Amino acid sequence: MAEQELDILVVGGGVTGAGIVLDAATRGLRTGIVEMRDWASGTSQWSSKLVHGGLRYLYQLDFPLVAEALRERGTLLTTTAPHLVTAQPFLWPLKQRLIERAYSAVGVGMYDALSVAGSHGKTVPLQKHYGHKGALELVPSLDPKSLIGGIRFYDARVDDARLVIDLVRTAQGFGALAASRTQATKFITEGNKVVGAILRDLETGEDIEVRAKHVIGATGVWTEETESLGGSEGGLKVLASKGIHIVVPKERIEGKTGVFLRTEKSVLFIIPWDRYWVIGTTDTKWHEQRDTPVATAEDIDYVLGQANSVLQDKLTRDDIIGTYAGLRPLLQPGTKGSGESTKVSREHTVTSPQPGLTVIAGGKLTTYRQMAEDAVDHVLGSKAKSTPSITATTPLVGAPGYEAARRTLPQLSNRYRLTEDQIKHLFSRYGSETADVLALTQEDSSLLTPLEHAGAYLRAEVAFAVRNEGALHLEDVLLHRVRLDFEQPDRGMAAAPEIADIMATELGWDEQTKEREIKNWNDQAQAILDAQETRTDGEASALREKAEEIVPVERLSDLTANN
């Protein structure tokens, strides 16, 4: 990045930043992206793992927002990431016989209509109505007294962190430069104009000067600190809102669909995955440190209570195999910035608080591509019309040849002696790159063996994470690639030594480095387990902070003070 001036430098490696770097690279711009931790280390790793239109927004009459999200859902399902995004049915339990069913049917009907219109055809099945008996046949675990019937509708689910990684890798394939564990510590200015950034390689401590015609900040809940790196006092103001989820074993709830509930505060999803259910979320203000939000006992009890309001066999804390918490970057009203600003959506805004610097905040995972397009359009101004975005028709790694690759799965299964479940699991994560993952086992047959303490994953997936997906540390694999952090009660501690052994071979770690990585992970995992026994955010945050980062970053508040 330092060798030649960039057209665009993106700061922030979540889904928005990753989307921006792909959009810019596919327009022929010399583009770079940096992330101070691993890819997807902020909000993007802790979503509800849904690609959805936002059914609740229909009841706020925000039709453009819902239409935009449903269009993007169709694009992900059919073109850009069919290997990562899967159509998912949900049952909406109804409690009143006439008025609620009619009211809800109109809402879901509009949802379907907007989906068909936005995608120029049907990408998921349309709504279907069920009586009491039919609804219980779909989800036998529902309490018969909690509903009189239901409506089945479709949205989609996604592995959020893997989506971010695939976006960055796809951008690299089109010439983008990408560096994780690299922190922007200061923006370079000439007069009031931002012309680049000082980047710190956190692995070595080296500071690097990178010049760029334009810098785009896509740092979510850290937006205000990012703006201040260039001395700007204007820009966007962001409020951090915490959302938590719990994870329970698949056998604990019997159902052919997920469940969608409207609560007094928001909505609750009970979402089926292959081996577990994800249940959430909450929406509470968070005033603690923003690097490592955690769930409290109070959060967990709330989600359990909402789920149990419709489940016959009530869930308890003993059923929980994992929890996770993330922060939504919510735009505060009336803060569009002091410079040129474009209000793009009720949910996200792009603004230039000073020349050479653009920031984007708000939005949601589903609309990342549109957000990225808006950000690059904003930077290019009138030039955007001559080089429009093409990301809606650009498949991510794993998507090219998706259908052809799917048809070869029986051959791969036979060649590598994998079960149908194993090959399907691989394909749902790697798509048309599944054969590339398995090819690693030809030079080392031990990589074809499942992980001893995480049998759903092959050892080859750890090697692939290092060689192809940029994993540098044990936490990178456990959090974002082989995601045991929320899939196992011990948050992956039992599997950590074996994964560290594989990574040590790939990265040349000595025994001391390997043991440090394992200890660091165990400390993090235990801190989260301890934190979720507390009642308040302050207590939970203090316990979580006791576990040190494997690669410490400069606190953005400290950088702001220094700048």
DRENSEZA-779564 format. One record per residue (C-alpha): x negated, y, z negated; residue in three letters; residue number from 0. Coordinates in steps of 0.2 Angstrom, whole numbers, plus 5000, padded with zeros to 4 digits. Layout:
BEGIN
- u,v,w,residuo,num
- X,Y,Z,ALA,NUM
...
//
This chain:
BEGIN
- u,v,w,residuo,num
- 5000,5000,5000,MET,0
- 4985,5012,4997,ALA,1
- 4977,5009,5013,GLU,2
- 4990,5019,5024,GLN,3
- 5004,5031,5020,GLU,4
- 5021,5022,5018,LEU,5
- 5037,5029,5025,ASP,6
- 5046,5023,5010,ILE,7
- 5040,5017,4993,LEU,8
- 5054,5009,4982,VAL,9
- 5052,5008,4963,VAL,10
- 5063,4995,4955,GLY,11
- 5064,4976,4960,GLY,12
- 5082,4972,4956,GLY,13
- 5095,4968,4969,VAL,14
- 5097,4987,4974,THR,15
- 5079,4990,4976,GLY,16
- 5077,4973,4985,ALA,17
- 5091,4977,4996,GLY,18
- 5083,4994,5000,ILE,19
- 5066,4987,5005,VAL,20
- 5075,4975,5017,LEU,21
- 5085,4988,5025,ASP,22
- 5070,5000,5027,ALA,23
- 5059,4986,5034,ALA,24
- 5072,4980,5047,THR,25
- 5073,4998,5053,ARG,26
- 5055,4998,5057,GLY,27
- 5049,5008,5043,LEU,28
- 5032,5005,5034,ARG,29
- 5039,5001,5017,THR,30
- 5033,4995,5000,GLY,31
- 5042,4990,4983,ILE,32
- 5035,4988,4966,VAL,33
- 5043,4981,4950,GLU,34
- 5035,4982,4933,MET,35
- 5040,4965,4928,ARG,36
- 5046,4950,4938,ASP,37
- 5059,4952,4952,TRP,38
- 5076,4953,4945,ALA,39
- 5070,4956,4927,SER,40
- 5083,4969,4923,GLY,41
- 5102,4969,4926,THR,42
- 5101,4959,4941,SER,43
- 5097,4943,4932,GLN,44
- 5111,4944,4919,TRP,45
- 5127,4947,4930,SER,46
- 5142,4936,4929,SER,47
- 5135,4928,4944,LYS,48
- 5150,4932,4955,LEU,49
- 5152,4940,4972,VAL,50
- 5169,4947,4971,HIS,51
- 5180,4962,4976,GLY,52
- 5185,4967,4959,GLY,53
- 5203,4962,4958,LEU,54
- 5206,4973,4943,ARG,55
- 5202,4989,4954,TYR,56
- 5217,4985,4964,LEU,57
- 5228,4990,4949,TYR,58
- 5218,5006,4948,GLN,59
- 5223,5009,4966,LEU,60
- 5205,5010,4972,ASP,61
- 5208,5001,4988,PHE,62
- 5192,5008,4997,PRO,63
- 5181,5001,4983,LEU,64
- 5189,4984,4984,VAL,65
- 5189,4983,5003,ALA,66
- 5170,4987,5003,GLU,67
- 5166,4973,4991,ALA,68
- 5177,4960,5000,LEU,69
- 5169,4965,5016,ARG,70
- 5152,4962,5008,GLU,71
- 5158,4946,5000,ARG,72
- 5162,4939,5018,GLY,73
- 5145,4945,5024,THR,74
- 5136,4935,5011,LEU,75
- 5147,4920,5013,LEU,76
- 5145,4918,5031,THR,77
- 5129,4927,5037,THR,78
- 5116,4933,5025,THR,79
- 5116,4920,5011,ALA,80
- 5128,4905,5013,PRO,81
- 5115,4894,5004,HIS,82
- 5116,4905,4988,LEU,83
- 5134,4911,4989,VAL,84
- 5148,4899,4987,THR,85
- 5167,4901,4988,ALA,86
- 5175,4899,4971,GLN,87
- 5193,4896,4967,PRO,88
- 5201,4904,4951,PHE,89
- 5217,4901,4942,LEU,90
- 5226,4916,4935,TRP,91
- 5237,4910,4922,PRO,92
- 5254,4919,4921,LEU,93
- 5264,4921,4905,LYS,94
- 5280,4929,4911,GLN,95
- 5292,4921,4924,ARG,96
- 5297,4934,4936,LEU,97
- 5290,4952,4934,ILE,98
- 5272,4946,4931,GLU,99
- 5272,4934,4945,ARG,100
- 5279,4946,4957,ALA,101
- 5268,4960,4952,TYR,102
- 5252,4949,4952,SER,103
- 5257,4941,4969,ALA,104
- 5258,4958,4977,VAL,105
- 5240,4962,4970,GLY,106
- 5232,4946,4975,VAL,107
- 5241,4947,4992,GLY,108
- 5233,4964,4995,MET,109
- 5217,4957,4989,TYR,110
- 5218,4943,5003,ASP,111
- 5224,4956,5016,ALA,112
- 5209,4967,5012,LEU,113
- 5197,4952,5013,SER,114
- 5204,4946,5030,VAL,115
- 5203,4964,5037,ALA,116
- 5186,4968,5031,GLY,117
- 5179,4951,5037,SER,118
- 5188,4951,5053,HIS,119
- 5195,4934,5048,GLY,120
- 5198,4922,5034,LYS,121
- 5182,4918,5024,THR,122
- 5190,4910,5009,VAL,123
- 5208,4902,5007,PRO,124
- 5222,4913,5003,LEU,125
- 5232,4914,4987,GLN,126
- 5243,4899,4982,LYS,127
- 5256,4899,4968,HIS,128
- 5259,4885,4955,TYR,129
- 5272,4881,4942,GLY,130
- 5268,4875,4925,HIS,131
- 5264,4857,4930,LYS,132
- 5254,4862,4945,GLY,133
- 5243,4875,4935,ALA,134
- 5239,4862,4922,LEU,135
- 5235,4849,4935,GLU,136
- 5222,4862,4941,LEU,137
- 5215,4866,4924,VAL,138
- 5220,4852,4912,PRO,139
- 5211,4860,4898,SER,140
- 5223,4875,4897,LEU,141
- 5235,4876,4883,ASP,142
- 5252,4872,4890,PRO,143
- 5259,4885,4878,LYS,144
- 5248,4899,4886,SER,145
- 5256,4899,4903,LEU,146
- 5271,4897,4913,ILE,147
- 5262,4895,4929,GLY,148
- 5248,4903,4939,GLY,149
- 5241,4910,4955,ILE,150
- 5225,4902,4963,ARG,151
- 5214,4915,4972,PHE,152
- 5196,4914,4978,TYR,153
- 5181,4924,4975,ASP,154
- 5163,4918,4976,ALA,155
- 5148,4914,4964,ARG,156
- 5130,4917,4967,VAL,157
- 5113,4914,4959,ASP,158
- 5109,4932,4956,ASP,159
- 5090,4931,4952,ALA,160
- 5087,4920,4967,ARG,161
- 5097,4932,4978,LEU,162
- 5084,4946,4973,VAL,163
- 5069,4935,4976,ILE,164
- 5076,4930,4993,ASP,165
- 5079,4948,4998,LEU,166
- 5061,4952,4994,VAL,167
- 5054,4937,5003,ARG,168
- 5065,4941,5018,THR,169
- 5058,4960,5018,ALA,170
- 5040,4953,5017,GLN,171
- 5044,4943,5033,GLY,172
- 5048,4959,5042,PHE,173
- 5032,4968,5036,GLY,174
- 5037,4975,5019,ALA,175
- 5023,4976,5005,LEU,176
- 5029,4969,4988,ALA,177
- 5020,4969,4971,ALA,178
- 5028,4963,4955,SER,179
- 5020,4967,4938,ARG,180
- 5016,4984,4945,THR,181
- 5022,5000,4937,GLN,182
- 5025,5017,4944,ALA,183
- 5017,5028,4930,THR,184
- 5018,5045,4938,LYS,185
- 5024,5053,4954,PHE,186
- 5012,5062,4965,ILE,187
- 5018,5080,4969,THR,188
- 5013,5094,4980,GLU,189
- 5022,5109,4975,GLY,190
- 5039,5102,4970,ASN,191
- 5038,5088,4983,LYS,192
- 5035,5070,4978,VAL,193
- 5022,5063,4990,VAL,194
- 5018,5046,4982,GLY,195
- 5015,5038,4966,ALA,196
- 5001,5031,4954,ILE,197
- 5004,5013,4952,LEU,198
- 4997,5002,4938,ARG,199
- 4993,4984,4942,ASP,200
- 4998,4977,4925,LEU,201
- 4989,4961,4928,GLU,202
- 4972,4970,4929,THR,203
- 4975,4988,4922,GLY,204
- 4969,4996,4938,GLU,205
- 4978,5012,4944,ASP,206
- 4981,5014,4962,ILE,207
- 4986,5029,4972,GLU,208
- 4999,5026,4985,VAL,209
- 5005,5040,4997,ARG,210
- 5023,5039,5004,ALA,211
- 5034,5051,5014,LYS,212
- 5048,5047,5002,HIS,213
- 5050,5038,4986,VAL,214
- 5067,5029,4981,ILE,215
- 5070,5025,4963,GLY,216
- 5082,5010,4960,ALA,217
- 5079,5007,4942,THR,218
- 5096,5005,4935,GLY,219
- 5097,5009,4916,VAL,220
- 5080,5017,4918,TRP,221
- 5085,5030,4931,THR,222
- 5083,5045,4920,GLU,223
- 5065,5040,4915,GLU,224
- 5061,5037,4934,THR,225
- 5067,5054,4939,GLU,226
- 5056,5062,4926,SER,227
- 5040,5054,4933,LEU,228
- 5040,5068,4946,GLY,229
- 5044,5082,4933,GLY,230
- 5062,5083,4938,SER,231
- 5075,5088,4925,GLU,232
- 5090,5085,4936,GLY,233
- 5097,5070,4944,GLY,234
- 5108,5056,4939,LEU,235
- 5113,5052,4921,LYS,236
- 5116,5034,4917,VAL,237
- 5125,5025,4902,LEU,238
- 5119,5008,4897,ALA,239
- 5134,4996,4894,SER,240
- 5131,4978,4887,LYS,241
- 5139,4963,4895,GLY,242
- 5136,4946,4887,ILE,243
- 5140,4928,4893,HIS,244
- 5141,4911,4885,ILE,245
- 5137,4894,4893,VAL,246
- 5145,4878,4888,VAL,247
- 5143,4860,4895,PRO,248
- 5153,4855,4910,LYS,249
- 5162,4841,4901,GLU,250
- 5168,4853,4888,ARG,251
- 5182,4860,4900,ILE,252
- 5191,4850,4912,GLU,253
- 5196,4860,4928,GLY,254
- 5196,4860,4947,LYS,255
- 5195,4879,4947,THR,256
- 5188,4893,4937,GLY,257
- 5200,4904,4926,VAL,258
- 5203,4923,4927,PHE,259
- 5210,4932,4912,LEU,260
- 5215,4950,4910,ARG,261
- 5211,4955,4893,THR,262
- 5215,4971,4883,GLU,263
- 5198,4978,4887,LYS,264
- 5194,4971,4904,SER,265
- 5194,4954,4912,VAL,266
- 5186,4937,4907,LEU,267
- 5180,4924,4919,PHE,268
- 5178,4905,4915,ILE,269
- 5166,4900,4930,ILE,270
- 5162,4882,4934,PRO,271
- 5144,4878,4940,TRP,272
- 5137,4861,4943,ASP,273
- 5132,4856,4925,ARG,274
- 5140,4870,4914,TYR,275
- 5153,4884,4913,TRP,276
- 5148,4902,4912,VAL,277
- 5161,4913,4902,ILE,278
- 5161,4931,4900,GLY,279
- 5160,4946,4899,THR,280
- 5160,4960,4887,THR,281
- 5158,4979,4889,ASP,282
- 5151,4988,4875,THR,283
- 5140,5004,4873,LYS,284
- 5121,4999,4870,TRP,285
- 5110,5012,4861,HIS,286
- 5095,5001,4858,GLU,287
- 5079,4997,4868,GLN,288
- 5084,4993,4886,ARG,289
- 5070,4980,4890,ASP,290
- 5078,4965,4881,THR,291
- 5096,4967,4877,PRO,292
- 5103,4952,4867,VAL,293
- 5120,4944,4862,ALA,294
- 5125,4946,4844,THR,295
- 5136,4934,4834,ALA,296
- 5150,4947,4836,GLU,297
- 5149,4947,4855,ASP,298
- 5149,4928,4855,ILE,299
- 5164,4927,4844,ASP,300
- 5174,4939,4855,TYR,301
- 5171,4929,4871,VAL,302
- 5175,4913,4862,LEU,303
- 5191,4921,4855,GLY,304
- 5196,4927,4873,GLN,305
- 5193,4910,4881,ALA,306
- 5202,4900,4866,ASN,307
- 5217,4911,4869,SER,308
- 5221,4899,4884,VAL,309
- 5211,4883,4880,LEU,310
- 5220,4869,4871,GLN,311
- 5204,4861,4864,ASP,312
- 5196,4877,4856,LYS,313
- 5178,4880,4859,LEU,314
- 5166,4883,4844,THR,315
- 5149,4890,4843,ARG,316
- 5142,4872,4842,ASP,317
- 5148,4870,4860,ASP,318
- 5137,4884,4866,ILE,319
- 5121,4878,4876,ILE,320
- 5116,4896,4881,GLY,321
- 5119,4915,4880,THR,322
- 5113,4929,4890,TYR,323
- 5115,4948,4889,ALA,324
- 5113,4962,4902,GLY,325
- 5115,4981,4904,LEU,326
- 5126,4989,4917,ARG,327
- 5120,5006,4923,PRO,328
- 5136,5016,4922,LEU,329
- 5135,5033,4930,LEU,330
- 5141,5047,4918,GLN,331
- 5154,5059,4926,PRO,332
- 5148,5075,4933,GLY,333
- 5130,5071,4935,THR,334
- 5126,5071,4953,LYS,335
- 5110,5080,4952,GLY,336
- 5103,5097,4956,SER,337
- 5097,5093,4973,GLY,338
- 5105,5087,4989,GLU,339
- 5118,5074,4984,SER,340
- 5129,5062,4992,THR,341
- 5144,5054,4983,LYS,342
- 5145,5038,4991,VAL,343
- 5157,5028,4980,SER,344
- 5166,5029,4964,ARG,345
- 5154,5016,4958,GLU,346
- 5137,5022,4965,HIS,347
- 5129,5038,4970,THR,348
- 5113,5043,4980,VAL,349
- 5105,5059,4976,THR,350
- 5088,5069,4978,SER,351
- 5084,5078,4962,PRO,352
- 5068,5085,4971,GLN,353
- 5061,5084,4988,PRO,354
- 5053,5068,4993,GLY,355
- 5062,5058,4979,LEU,356
- 5079,5049,4981,THR,357
- 5088,5040,4967,VAL,358
- 5103,5028,4967,ILE,359
- 5112,5022,4952,ALA,360
- 5129,5013,4948,GLY,361
- 5137,5000,4959,GLY,362
- 5137,4981,4957,LYS,363
- 5128,4966,4964,LEU,364
- 5142,4962,4977,THR,365
- 5139,4979,4986,THR,366
- 5120,4979,4985,TYR,367
- 5118,4979,5004,ARG,368
- 5130,4994,5006,GLN,369
- 5121,5003,4993,MET,370
- 5104,5000,5001,ALA,371
- 5111,5006,5018,GLU,372
- 5118,5022,5010,ASP,373
- 5101,5025,5001,ALA,374
- 5090,5023,5017,VAL,375
- 5103,5033,5027,ASP,376
- 5102,5047,5014,HIS,377
- 5083,5047,5016,VAL,378
- 5083,5047,5035,LEU,379
- 5097,5060,5037,GLY,380
- 5101,5064,5055,SER,381
- 5089,5051,5061,LYS,382
- 5099,5037,5053,ALA,383
- 5111,5036,5068,LYS,384
- 5097,5032,5080,SER,385
- 5090,5017,5069,THR,386
- 5106,5011,5060,PRO,387
- 5106,4997,5047,SER,388
- 5106,4979,5053,ILE,389
- 5106,4970,5037,THR,390
- 5124,4964,5039,ALA,391
- 5118,4953,5053,THR,392
- 5101,4948,5046,THR,393
- 5101,4932,5036,PRO,394
- 5090,4930,5021,LEU,395
- 5076,4916,5020,VAL,396
- 5085,4899,5018,GLY,397
- 5100,4905,5029,ALA,398
- 5093,4904,5047,PRO,399
- 5098,4887,5054,GLY,400
- 5109,4884,5038,TYR,401
- 5122,4873,5047,GLU,402
- 5109,4863,5056,ALA,403
- 5099,4860,5040,ALA,404
- 5115,4855,5031,ARG,405
- 5118,4841,5044,ARG,406
- 5100,4834,5041,THR,407
- 5102,4832,5023,LEU,408
- 5106,4813,5024,PRO,409
- 5089,4811,5033,GLN,410
- 5080,4821,5020,LEU,411
- 5089,4811,5006,SER,412
- 5083,4794,5014,ASN,413
- 5065,4800,5018,ARG,414
- 5062,4806,5000,TYR,415
- 5074,4793,4991,ARG,416
- 5084,4807,4983,LEU,417
- 5102,4805,4977,THR,418
- 5116,4814,4985,GLU,419
- 5117,4826,4970,ASP,420
- 5099,4829,4970,GLN,421
- 5098,4834,4989,ILE,422
- 5114,4845,4987,LYS,423
- 5107,4854,4972,HIS,424
- 5091,4858,4982,LEU,425
- 5101,4864,4997,PHE,426
- 5112,4875,4986,SER,427
- 5096,4884,4980,ARG,428
- 5084,4884,4996,TYR,429
- 5096,4881,5010,GLY,430
- 5086,4878,5026,SER,431
- 5070,4879,5016,GLU,432
- 5074,4863,5007,THR,433
- 5063,4853,5019,ALA,434
- 5049,4865,5015,ASP,435
- 5051,4862,4996,VAL,436
- 5051,4843,4999,LEU,437
- 5036,4844,5011,ALA,438
- 5025,4849,4996,LEU,439
- 5027,4831,4989,THR,440
- 5018,4824,5004,GLN,441
- 5001,4830,4997,GLU,442
- 5006,4827,4979,ASP,443
- 5019,4813,4976,SER,444
- 5020,4818,4958,SER,445
- 5030,4833,4963,LEU,446
- 5044,4823,4969,LEU,447
- 5047,4818,4951,THR,448
- 5061,4827,4941,PRO,449
- 5056,4837,4926,LEU,450
- 5056,4826,4911,GLU,451
- 5066,4838,4900,HIS,452
- 5076,4846,4915,ALA,453
- 5081,4832,4926,GLY,454
- 5091,4842,4938,ALA,455
- 5075,4850,4945,TYR,456
- 5060,4843,4954,LEU,457
- 5042,4847,4949,ARG,458
- 5041,4853,4967,ALA,459
- 5052,4867,4963,GLU,460
- 5039,4874,4951,VAL,461
- 5025,4873,4964,ALA,462
- 5036,4881,4977,PHE,463
- 5040,4895,4965,ALA,464
- 5022,4899,4963,VAL,465
- 5016,4896,4981,ARG,466
- 5031,4904,4990,ASN,467
- 5042,4914,4977,GLU,468
- 5029,4925,4968,GLY,469
- 5030,4917,4951,ALA,470
- 5015,4923,4941,LEU,471
- 5020,4918,4923,HIS,472
- 5029,4904,4914,LEU,473
- 5043,4916,4910,GLU,474
- 5045,4920,4929,ASP,475
- 5050,4902,4932,VAL,476
- 5061,4899,4917,LEU,477
- 5070,4915,4919,LEU,478
- 5072,4917,4938,HIS,479
- 5068,4901,4947,ARG,480
- 5071,4885,4937,VAL,481
- 5083,4894,4925,ARG,482
- 5082,4885,4909,LEU,483
- 5083,4900,4898,ASP,484
- 5102,4899,4897,PHE,485
- 5105,4881,4903,GLU,486
- 5098,4872,4888,GLN,487
- 5101,4875,4869,PRO,488
- 5082,4877,4866,ASP,489
- 5081,4890,4881,ARG,490
- 5068,4878,4890,GLY,491
- 5056,4876,4876,MET,492
- 5055,4857,4878,ALA,493
- 5052,4859,4897,ALA,494
- 5039,4873,4895,ALA,495
- 5023,4862,4893,PRO,496
- 5027,4852,4909,GLU,497
- 5031,4867,4919,ILE,498
- 5015,4876,4912,ALA,499
- 5005,4861,4917,ASP,500
- 5011,4862,4935,ILE,501
- 5008,4881,4936,MET,502
- 4991,4879,4928,ALA,503
- 4986,4868,4943,THR,504
- 4993,4880,4955,GLU,505
- 4986,4896,4947,LEU,506
- 4970,4890,4940,GLY,507
- 4974,4893,4922,TRP,508
- 4962,4887,4909,ASP,509
- 4969,4878,4893,GLU,510
- 4969,4894,4883,GLN,511
- 4979,4903,4896,THR,512
- 4991,4889,4897,LYS,513
- 4994,4888,4878,GLU,514
- 4996,4907,4878,ARG,515
- 5010,4906,4891,GLU,516
- 5019,4892,4881,ILE,517
- 5018,4901,4865,LYS,518
- 5024,4917,4872,ASN,519
- 5039,4909,4879,TRP,520
- 5043,4900,4863,ASN,521
- 5042,4916,4854,ASP,522
- 5054,4924,4866,GLN,523
- 5066,4910,4865,ALA,524
- 5066,4909,4846,GLN,525
- 5068,4928,4845,ALA,526
- 5084,4927,4856,ILE,527
- 5091,4912,4846,LEU,528
- 5088,4922,4830,ASP,529
- 5096,4938,4837,ALA,530
- 5112,4929,4841,GLN,531
- 5115,4925,4823,GLU,532
- 5116,4943,4818,THR,533
- 5131,4954,4818,ARG,534
- 5125,4971,4825,THR,535
- 5115,4977,4840,ASP,536
- 5102,4985,4829,GLY,537
- 5098,4969,4820,GLU,538
- 5098,4959,4836,ALA,539
- 5087,4971,4845,SER,540
- 5074,4972,4831,ALA,541
- 5073,4953,4831,LEU,542
- 5071,4952,4849,ARG,543
- 5057,4965,4850,GLU,544
- 5046,4955,4838,LYS,545
- 5042,4943,4853,ALA,546
- 5028,4952,4863,GLU,547
- 5029,4953,4882,GLU,548
- 5017,4942,4892,ILE,549
- 5012,4957,4902,VAL,550
- 5015,4973,4892,PRO,551
- 5023,4987,4901,VAL,552
- 5021,5006,4897,GLU,553
- 5037,5011,4889,ARG,554
- 5045,5023,4901,LEU,555
- 5050,5035,4887,SER,556
- 5031,5036,4883,ASP,557
- 5027,5039,4902,LEU,558
- 5040,5053,4902,THR,559
- 5032,5062,4887,ALA,560
- 5015,5060,4895,ASN,561
- 5021,5067,4911,ASN,562
//
